[in-house]
Amino acid sequence: MKKITQTQLIIYVSIFFILFDNYSFFHNVLQVYPLNWHNIGFLISLAVILVFFMIFLLSLVCYKYTLKPILITLLLVSSLTNYFMNSYHVVIDASMIRNTLQTNMHESLDLVTLKQVLYFVFLGLLPSYFVYKAKIAYRPFKQEFFARLKLIGLSLAVIVASFFLFSKFYTSFVREHKPLRYSINPAYWMYSIGKYINLTFNSGPLVVKPIGLDAKIVNDDNRKKLVIMVVGEAARADHFSLNGYKRETNPLLAQDDIVDFPNFYSCGTSTAASVPCMFAKYGKSDYSYKKGISTENVLDVLKHTNDVAILWRDNNSDSKGVALRVPYEDYKIPKNNTVCADGECRDVGMLVGLDKFIQKNKGKNILIVLHQMGNHGPAYYKRYPKAFEKFTPTCKTNQLENCTQQEITNAYDNAILYTDYFLDKTINFLKKYENKYDTAMIYMSDHGESLGEGGVYLHGLPYFMAPDAQVHIGALMWFGKNMAKKVDEDALRKRKDEKYTQDDLFHTLLGIFDVHTKEYNKKLDILKDEH
């Protein structure tokens, strides 16, 4: 193989990135700037700018000992981000990076497809092999330094010149079409990793700020409360028949005398963002990941009362940091979950053994949190037993682009139908304790889900650009006969159609347990008329 210089290798790889890893970007650009004589110059300049921008970036960090490791890493990761952006139209932002890092192996395997492997081989491994085998003609430091300066200077000159030549286009591109930049590969995911690190890690050891140390329960009749909080997964509101969906996806809940909230909205568009946020004292407008991990949440406040026994059972990835200081049980594994088959542990298995926990904590208020697998995609067909396959034909692959939208919807709706069954089972479980406790169930999905509308799948888009399907969530409550009187269920039904958000959960959980603390805001308690 003929020897090449470091700068030549940087140029070759930069051109490769733009030609083969940016289909999503140029596809999105062409939706805004169609290919015609008016736009052709701008579109060519855009490709040129991206090439020279990558050359500029790589020239800053790729030197003798870092050249090949950095280029190979970028090629391998970009092949995968390319696949996900092309197949599911997701955005690889800081939230998605966090979601990816917090995803367990079982969930990751659901995403592996033959197409993904082909992307990795042809756009990742093969070009990486070329980089690895490339014979580099290393020049003396002084010569390489000036060659690199010339390349950096040329790159900046081309970028600046292109901006001036097509300034009218770039003004609208930068100001009015910001989302287009989110699909530039690998530049945007590199930026997102930097942002994730900045948002996540502190300069020193993490110190969790306590809140609600003044919390105490004030209960006039001394009856204890037993509340089950179900955290749903990827359940969008408009696929609940309770909310008017044409299909009967909630036949059991419709008979359970529940209070449904048709206008409920999430704090984020991913589990990693929404779950910590919904239990945090901060509202969506004031919440950040750093604040979330460095401040106690509502479970901690309830724990401070010394009168609420708390248990978190998880059939999803994990609690995303919410249950770090309370008892936690992993129900994704057959060792704990007795309802497992074909590698899938069912949500209903989380109900098994709860009687023992309740008996163990007799004389205390009890909060049990059940974190569902729910409608976790893209393998919706795995989320329910065969007996719940009511809507057919279904998409029986995780390669959603190979299924029709109707097949995807059918599988998704069957998973909603199984959630209906699970929630009904949970209600019936609580009914056994109505005479001993004030009982209630609160269900709230973490976020919604896109099913191919507009070519968008799954979830995780930046909140400001996410479709309603990803943020408008399923939410409902059920109250036992004694609890129904205390929360004034009839009055609640009259205002159930108001808009609610996950900001309200923190205060609603404190309110339902009659917790007095300066952290409580009655105006954000769904169960109070002042809301």
BAFI-431838 format. One record per residue (C-alpha): residue in one letter; z, y, x. Coordinates in steps of 0.1 Angstrom, whole numbers, plus 5000, padded with zeros to 4 digits. Layout:
# BAFI-431838
AZYX;...
# end
This chain:
# BAFI-431838
M500050005000;K499050345013;K501950575023;I502650875001;T504951175005;Q508151234984;T506451524966;Q503451314957;L505651044942;I507551314922;I504151444909;Y502951104899;V506151014880;S506151354863;I502651304850;F503550954839;F506451084818;I504351334800;L501351094794;F503350784783;D506850884772;N506251184750;Y504251054720;S506951164696;F507051514711;F503251574708;H503151404674;N505751654661;V503951944679;L500651854662;Q502351874628;V503052234635;Y500052324657;P497152114645;L494452024670;N491752294665;W489952554686;H492652814678;N495452594692;I493752384719;G494552624748;F498252634738;L498452254735;I496952204769;S499252464784;L502252294768;A501351964785;V500852144818;I504152324814;L506051994807;V504451834838;F505452114861;F508852144845;M509551784853;I508251844889;F510552134892;L513651934880;L512851634901;S512151844931;L515751984929;V517451644929;C515151384945;Y515451364982;K515251085008;Y518250884996;T518250984960;L514450974953;K513950614942;P517350554925;I516950864903;L513250804895;I513850434886;T516850524865;L514950784846;L511950554840;L514150274827;V516250494803;S513250694792;S511350374781;L514250294757;T514650654744;N510850654739;Y511150344718;F513950474696;M512250814691;N508850654682;S510250384660;Y513150554642;H512450924647;V515950974660;V517051264683;I518851174715;D521451444714;A525151454727;S526351294694;M523751014698;I524850954734;R528450924722;N527450684695;T525550474719;L528350454744;Q530850354716;T528550084702;N529749734708;M527449444720;H527149284686;E525749614671;S523549664701;L521949324696;D520949424661;L518749684676;V516949464701;T513349384692;L510249244708;K508649584707;Q511649734725;V511349474752;L507649554756;Y508449924759;F511049844785;V508749614805;F505549834805;L507050184805;G510250104824;L510149794847;L506549814858;P506450184869;S509950134884;Y508549844905;F505750074917;V508350334927;Y510450074944;K507549934964;A506050274972;K505950335010;I507250685016;A506050895045;Y509251075053;R508451405070;P510851595093;F513451795075;K511952135081;Q508452025070;E509851855039;F511952155031;F509052395031;A506852155013;R509452124986;L509852504984;K506052534979;L506152274951;I509052444933;G507452784937;L504052654924;S505852494894;L507652814884;A504453014888;V502452784866;I505252774840;V505553154839;A501753214839;S501352974809;F504053154790;F502353484795;L498853354787;F500053204754;S503053424747;K502253454710;F502453084706;Y505553034728;T507353304709;S507153104677;F507552774695;V510852884710;R512353084681;E511052914650;H510552554660;K513552464680;P513752104668;L510452024685;R512152044719;Y514651774709;S511951504714;I510951604750;N511451294771;P513351264795;A514351634797;Y516351644764;W518251324768;M519251444804;Y520451764789;S522351574762;I524151364787;G525251684805;K526451824772;Y528251504763;I530151504796;N531051874791;L532251814755;T534051494762;F535851524795;N538651764804;S539351904838;G542651714839;P544451424822;L544051414784;V547151554767;V547251484729;K548851774711;P551251664684;I551051804649;G553051764618;L556351694635;D558051854605;A556451604581;K558751454555;I558251284522;V559651444491;N559451204462;D561351274430;D561450914416;N561650734450;R558850494440;K556850384471;K553150414474;L550550164485;V547250324493;I544150154508;M541650384524;V538150234528;V535950394554;G532350304544;E529350284567;A525950454561;A526350464523;R524250744508;A525250884475;D521850864458;H521750484460;F524950444439;S524250374403;L527450554396;N525650864406;G522550794384;Y520550574408;K517950374387;R519150044401;E522449884391;T524049884426;N527649934413;P528049694383;L531649604391;L532849954400;A531350074367;Q533949864349;D536949954372;D537850294357;I537250474390;V536750844396;D533350894413;F532551204433;P528751254432;N528651574454;F530551454485;Y529351554520;S530051424555;C531251604586;G528651444608;T525651224608;S527050934629;T530150724629;A531250864663;A531151214648;S532251164612;V535150924615;P537251134639;C536351444620;M537351314586;F540851224598;A541251544618;K543151854607;Y540052064617;G537252134592;K533652074601;S533152434611;D536052424635;Y535852064647;S534751954681;Y535051614699;K537351764725;K539651904698;G539551574680;I540651354710;S543251614722;T544951664688;E546851414666;N545251324633;V546551264597;L547650904606;D549951054632;V551351304607;L552051024582;K553650824611;H555951124619;T557551084584;N559050754596;D558450634560;V554750534560;A553750194575;I550150224587;L547549954595;W543949994606;R541649694602;D538149734616;N535049534608;N532849804625;S532649914662;D536150064663;S538250354650;K536550604673;G539950704686;V541550764652;A543950464653;L544950474690;R548650534681;V549050314650;P548749934645;Y545049824649;E543449494641;D539849384651;Y538249204622;K534749174637;I535748844653;P536348504636;K539748474653;N541048734629;N538448744601;T538348414582;V535148514563;C532448484589;A529148304590;D525948314611;G527548564635;E528548814607;C532148874597;R532249004561;D534149314549;V536049114523;G537748924551;M539749234558;L541749174526;V542948834538;G546548844550;L547349194538;D550149054516;K552048964547;F551849314560;I553049454527;Q555949214525;K556849294561;N557049664552;K558949624519;G560749944511;K558250164528;N555250364518;I552150184530;L548650314541;I546050054550;V542650164564;L539749924561;H536750024582;Q533649854568;M530549714584;G528949834551;N525349934554;H525149934592;G521449944601;P518749864610;A519549494601;Y520549564565;Y519649214555;K522549084576;R525149294558;Y525449074527;P525648704518;K522548544503;A524148544469;F523848924469;E520048934475;K519249074441;F516549314450;T513549144466;P511449124488;T513649234516;C513049354551;K514349064573;T513949224607;N515449514626;Q511949644633;L511949874602;E508450004611;N507049654604;C508449664568;T507349854538;Q509750124526;Q510349924494;E511449614515;I513849834535;T515249994503;N515749644488;A517749524517;Y519749844518;D520549834481;N521649474484;A524149584510;I525449854486;L525749584460;Y528049394484;T530149704490;D530549724453;Y531849364453;F534249444482;L535649754466;D536149574433;K538049304453;T540149574469;I541049724435;N541949384421;F544149324452;L546049644445;K546449564408;K548849284419;Y551249554432;E551049804403;N554549724391;K556149754425;Y554150044439;D552150354430;T548750214440;A545450384449;M542150324467;I540150594483;Y536550514494;M534550744515;S531450664536;D531250814571;H527650934567;G524450854549;E521250694560;S517450764561;L515250474549;G511850594561;E511450914540;G509251134560;G509050864587;V512750904595;Y515050604598;L518750534603;H520950844610;G522251064637;L519951364635;P521551704644;Y523451814613;F521452134608;M518151944606;A519451624590;P518051534556;D520351514526;A520151134528;Q522151144560;V524951384549;H525351324511;I527651034510;G529150784485;A532850864477;L535250744449;M538850684440;W540750434419;F544350484408;G546850234394;K548550304361;N551550484376;M549550674402;A547050794376;K549750984358;K551151144390;V547751274402;D546651374367;E543551154367;D542151314335;A542251664351;L540551514382;R537751374362;K536951724348;R536351854383;K534851544399;D531351704400;E532451984423;K531351984459;Y533751804482;T533551734519;Q535351514545;D537351824554;D539451744523;L540651394534;F543351514558;H545151714530;T544451464503;L546151184522;L549151404529;G549251504492;I549051154478;F552051054499;D554051374488;V554251484525;H555651834531;T554451984563;K553052324575;E549852134583;Y549252064546;N546852294526;K547052244489;K543652414484;L541952134503;D543751854485;I541251694461;L544051574438;K545351924431;D544052174406;E544052444433;H541152284452;
# end
